[in-house]
Amino acid sequence: MLLAVVAASAVAEGILTPDLMNPLLSVAAVLVVAPTVLWRRAHPLWMLVIVLVPVDIVLPVSNLTSSLFLLVLVYALFRWGSGRDLVIGSVLLLGSLGLTFVRGGGLVELIGGFALLLSALLLGMAFRYRAAARQRQTDRIRMLEREHLARDLHDTVAHHVTAIAIRAQAGLAVAGNDPAAATNALGVIEAEAAQTLSELRSMVRVLRLGESADLAPSPGLDAIGQLSGVRPGGVVVDVTVTEGSLIVPPPVAGAVYRLAQESVTNALRHARHATRVDVRVTADDAGVRLSVTNDGDPAPPPSPGFGLIGMTERAALLGGTCTSGPAPGGGWIVTAELPREGWAP
């Protein structure tokens, strides 16, 4: 479209301007160099050079107004050109202005030409800076999303690998007396391993550029019920979710699910002699509250692991808190509160 506008303008000006000097040569010069606008992004410096030669040789005599499309190439140079191209292009433009003044263009014409070139230059630099700022913002968003995926990856792997380890221990314990139970444990291990590999592949596809992943909705509060059941060793996981008629946003619901999943995994892994894990989720006008309590003997690590740090960071991203420590009546408790602020009604 730009090429068509430049060509049509040059032809119309050559026909309708009666006092134009060398009209045929002037119009031909513009038509010859006009296609440079098609490659102004890929090779901005070379396109500018190709146009400057006929403009400085022919058009100063004819004063063809359509030659102002040169400003588009100046903009393109300072918008997409490299640092070396900017230096070379600036020298060429200043030389062109100097040549115009030497040929008797006058101070007014020199100032006007400089103002037009400066306007195109500044416009190109402004859009260049804006594009760079948007790219930095996009990169930051991608980095934060990768951190979120890495946190989910840790939660997923820890949950399934813990289940595999517990089943393997139970299978080894009963293998001598109850081969059928050992076989059942191997079946559970196989299923857990297959699911883990599937989720790992899906997340890795997201992390690797240029690959598509199997998309699925984020787990919500209803998915927390899947954590209930009797685990190997007789540990009972009991889940109670009370959300009433509230519609919990997907980011909040997904965070609560991951917090509950990681808390149950930690209880099964670290709590000694635990027989019960109680998961309680309540959503009301204040927000969502989660508590995960186990009755085992706490054996906290000497320093917080990645699981506890990730849980705290996940809650903090949504303006909430997550704490863990000994329960008042014995055992260990994890509590999290995600505020209601900012939710849609």
ROTOR-223070 format. One line per 4 residues: number of its first residue (from 1); for each residue x, y, z of C-alpha. Coordinates in steps of 0.02 Angstrom, whole numbers. Layout:
% residues N
NUM> X Y Z; ...;
END
This chain:
% residues 345
1> 0 0 0; 141 120 43; 228 82 -122; 67 112 -218;
5> 39 280 -130; 217 340 -167; 209 287 -350; 37 363 -378;
9> 90 525 -294; 246 539 -403; 150 510 -565; 11 631 -517;
13> 136 765 -468; 231 743 -631; 70 766 -732; -14 905 -631;
17> 138 1015 -593; 166 1129 -745; 328 1214 -690; 418 1054 -639;
21> 594 1042 -709; 638 876 -790; 468 797 -748; 501 632 -837;
25> 672 609 -756; 609 659 -584; 459 541 -589; 565 400 -657;
29> 692 423 -516; 555 409 -383; 476 257 -465; 645 170 -474;
33> 687 192 -290; 509 180 -220; 516 -12 -201; 646 12 -64;
37> 500 34 57; 467 -153 40; 635 -197 122; 649 -51 242;
41> 636 -164 396; 756 -301 340; 891 -186 267; 855 -7 324;
45> 1030 64 294; 1048 -4 117; 875 56 68; 918 229 132;
49> 1079 231 32; 989 176 -127; 865 320 -110; 989 456 -60;
53> 1089 444 -222; 951 490 -346; 871 610 -222; 1031 712 -204;
57> 1073 705 -390; 904 733 -474; 769 794 -354; 856 950 -284;
61> 831 1024 -456; 653 964 -482; 589 983 -301; 473 834 -318;
65> 368 830 -159; 337 643 -166; 522 618 -127; 475 650 54;
69> 445 463 69; 630 466 114; 569 508 290; 491 335 300;
73> 663 258 270; 741 373 401; 609 315 525; 643 133 478;
77> 830 155 504; 810 219 681; 671 96 719; 750 -68 660;
81> 931 -29 616; 1081 -91 715; 1197 24 810; 1324 26 668;
85> 1186 64 542; 1127 211 648; 1300 290 650; 1327 267 462;
89> 1151 326 421; 1170 482 529; 1331 529 439; 1247 506 269;
93> 1098 613 318; 1208 752 385; 1309 744 224; 1150 757 122;
97> 1098 913 218; 1270 989 195; 1264 954 8; 1095 1040 -2;
101> 1164 1195 84; 1320 1200 -28; 1210 1194 -182; 1125 1353 -124;
105> 976 1283 -35; 980 1422 92; 975 1424 281; 786 1411 290;
109> 784 1255 181; 926 1181 282; 834 1209 447; 672 1140 376;
113> 757 984 309; 846 956 474; 682 974 569; 596 843 459;
117> 740 721 476; 747 749 664; 560 717 679; 573 551 586;
121> 727 506 689; 644 541 856; 486 449 804; 588 295 757;
125> 685 300 920; 525 321 1021; 444 168 943; 608 73 961;
129> 613 110 1147; 429 65 1166; 454 -102 1079; 605 -140 1189;
133> 506 -97 1346; 364 -211 1294; 487 -351 1257; 564 -332 1429;
137> 391 -338 1507; 349 -494 1406; 511 -577 1459; 473 -537 1640;
141> 299 -612 1626; 372 -768 1547; 500 -782 1686; 365 -769 1819;
145> 259 -897 1729; 407 -1015 1719; 432 -995 1906; 248 -1037 1930;
149> 266 -1192 1821; 423 -1243 1913; 329 -1231 2077; 188 -1337 2007;
153> 316 -1460 1941; 392 -1479 2114; 221 -1505 2194; 169 -1634 2065;
157> 331 -1734 2071; 341 -1730 2260; 161 -1790 2279; 174 -1936 2158;
161> 350 -1990 2206; 298 -1991 2389; 152 -2105 2346; 269 -2218 2246;
165> 395 -2228 2389; 262 -2268 2519; 184 -2402 2409; 355 -2477 2375;
169> 392 -2485 2562; 224 -2566 2596; 252 -2692 2456; 422 -2740 2524;
173> 349 -2761 2699; 212 -2883 2645; 299 -2969 2499; 350 -3120 2601;
177> 180 -3152 2683; 55 -3082 2556; 115 -3089 2375; -54 -3025 2315;
181> -35 -2864 2416; 139 -2842 2346; 72 -2862 2170; -64 -2733 2207;
185> 69 -2613 2269; 166 -2635 2107; 8 -2594 2009; -16 -2433 2108;
189> 166 -2388 2081; 148 -2415 1894; -7 -2304 1886; 73 -2166 1989;
193> 232 -2172 1884; 132 -2162 1721; 33 -2013 1784; 192 -1927 1843;
197> 276 -1950 1674; 122 -1884 1584; 115 -1725 1690; 304 -1702 1676;
201> 296 -1712 1486; 154 -1587 1481; 247 -1460 1589; 411 -1484 1495;
205> 321 -1448 1331; 263 -1283 1405; 437 -1238 1466; 519 -1280 1299;
209> 494 -1147 1166; 401 -1193 1008; 313 -1347 1077; 129 -1366 1117;
213> 64 -1446 1275; -93 -1540 1321; -204 -1406 1397; -323 -1438 1541;
217> -413 -1329 1669; -319 -1290 1828; -374 -1396 1977; -504 -1309 2086;
221> -576 -1333 2260; -676 -1484 2202; -513 -1572 2156; -455 -1566 2338;
225> -577 -1707 2376; -468 -1822 2271; -335 -1812 2406; -445 -1907 2529;
229> -429 -2092 2560; -327 -2221 2654; -143 -2215 2611; -17 -2356 2628;
233> 23 -2386 2810; -156 -2349 2862; -145 -2159 2859; -319 -2087 2834;
237> -333 -1924 2737; -499 -1839 2771; -551 -1689 2666; -690 -1564 2703;
241> -725 -1419 2584; -852 -1284 2625; -872 -1152 2492; -1058 -1118 2491;
245> -1120 -1021 2340; -959 -923 2316; -869 -929 2149; -684 -941 2190;
249> -572 -875 2049; -467 -1009 1962; -298 -936 2019; -354 -940 2201;
253> -433 -1112 2188; -280 -1182 2101; -165 -1110 2234; -271 -1186 2375;
257> -266 -1356 2289; -76 -1350 2271; -56 -1296 2452; -166 -1439 2511;
261> -77 -1565 2399; 96 -1512 2459; 40 -1513 2641; -28 -1690 2627;
265> 130 -1746 2540; 239 -1672 2678; 132 -1754 2811; 148 -1925 2730;
269> 334 -1902 2705; 392 -1822 2867; 263 -1856 3003; 315 -2008 3105;
273> 181 -2126 3170; 44 -2024 3089; -127 -2108 3075; -234 -1964 3013;
277> -221 -1807 2907; -367 -1684 2912; -387 -1559 2770; -512 -1418 2800;
281> -554 -1286 2670; -676 -1144 2704; -724 -1007 2581; -826 -859 2643;
285> -838 -671 2622; -665 -647 2700; -577 -765 2581; -518 -946 2582;
289> -441 -1030 2733; -348 -1195 2728; -287 -1302 2872; -198 -1469 2857;
293> -168 -1559 3021; -86 -1726 3055; -71 -1819 3221; 105 -1884 3195;
297> 266 -1839 3283; 337 -1689 3191; 510 -1709 3115; 540 -1542 3030;
301> 697 -1522 2926; 836 -1410 2996; 791 -1276 2869; 635 -1248 2762;
305> 640 -1351 2603; 583 -1300 2431; 407 -1362 2469; 378 -1246 2617;
309> 462 -1100 2529; 357 -1128 2375; 197 -1135 2478; 239 -970 2562;
313> 280 -888 2395; 122 -955 2314; 12 -882 2451; 107 -717 2451;
317> 79 -695 2263; -108 -686 2297; -90 -572 2448; -110 -712 2576;
321> -6 -803 2705; 48 -981 2737; 123 -1042 2900; 169 -1211 2973;
325> 217 -1274 3145; 170 -1387 3290; -17 -1404 3320; -86 -1353 3491;
329> -152 -1527 3527; -1 -1618 3457; 54 -1658 3281; 88 -1532 3144;
333> -24 -1402 3061; -13 -1300 2902; -128 -1149 2886; -154 -1035 2738;
337> -266 -885 2712; -301 -806 2543; -398 -642 2556; -558 -601 2466;
341> -495 -432 2401; -504 -414 2213; -623 -559 2182; -765 -540 2059;
345> -936 -543 2145;
END
